[in-house]
Amino acid sequence: MNSLFAIGECMVELARRDDGAFTMRVGGDTFNTSIYLVRLGTPVQYMTALGEDPYSRLILETAQAEGVGTETILTVPGRMPGLYLIETDAGERAFYYWRDRAPARELFELEGADRLVTALHSADTAYLSGVTLSLYSPQGLERLAAALENLRGRGGRVIVDSNYRPIGWGHDHARAQAVFQRFWGLADIALPSFDDEQALWGDRTPAETAERLSGFGAREICIKDGGRGAHIASVGGLTHLPTLATASPVDTTAAGDAFNAAYVHARLGGADPVGAAQNGHALASIVIQHPGAIAPRAAMAGLTG
């Protein structure tokens, strides 16, 4: 059985309802992907840090209820998880964050971090995102990069999603570019979103994105392009896969996270990149018909492994 570790942050999520009140859930990009991966049949251990407060317990209980492994979640007394608020307009979302003191930001510098590095050394697959990378100090990033290099040296795979959020980088464009370049170079599977690459690098076309990421060292590249579909890079150029025809989205939160889960699940199961992207579109088309990051389990009937 493949051992997959997803690395990042889970936060408390507040989403505004039509009546102006808020619904509270928990979520975070790599956490969302972990839930969808487990639902599809791929076991995941989640790697983060939480406190001992009721909201940290809610995150742990949510992970456990979904079957996501919690053995690599560190506990930091006196600290609390971050919080984010979602506002939606015609299905599109805007995010607002309160997370500066979240213990997840110091994951690879906390007591217990050695155990996490050891776990990564024995992993088959590591999954992370640009949000993950925006959390850590230079020292934390060095430790993560060394662990991933060790994993790859043993034949393991590193999977990286872009998910570039300028606010998470303090709007430090140059630092974000330098860190992304380094970790794209460690990516056996790169899952960038074209709008992220436009925002950070000024790419004019998905082909430019594919060429740049390949130049950084990324091996397999699937570019998510919103409602326009996805693009699979190969020696012969890009293969475009349009999205599935669906009704207008209710909420696009976690559409990319869901796509990634279905893509990764399919690739780990032996599917080729085109088939994996088709699976990604299928799950994303379901997720955008439901509010919040995590669609009801029943909505995924027929897709689960």
Secondary structure, DSSP 8 states (H G I E B T S, - for coil): ---EEEES--EEEEEE-TTS-EEEEEE-HHHHHHHHHHHHT--EEEEEEE-SSHHHHHHHHHHHHHT-B-TTEEE-TT----EEEEEEETTEEEEEEE-TT-GGGGGGGSTTHHHHHHHHHT-SEEEEEHHHHHHS-HHHHHHHHHHHHHHHHTT-EEEEE----GGGGTT-HHHHHHHHHHHHTT-SEEE-BHHHHHHHH--SSHHHHHHHHHHHT-SEEEEE-GGG-EEEEETTEEEEE-----S--S--TTHHHHHHHHHHHHHHTT--HHHHHHHHHHHHHHHTTSSSSS--GGGGTTT--
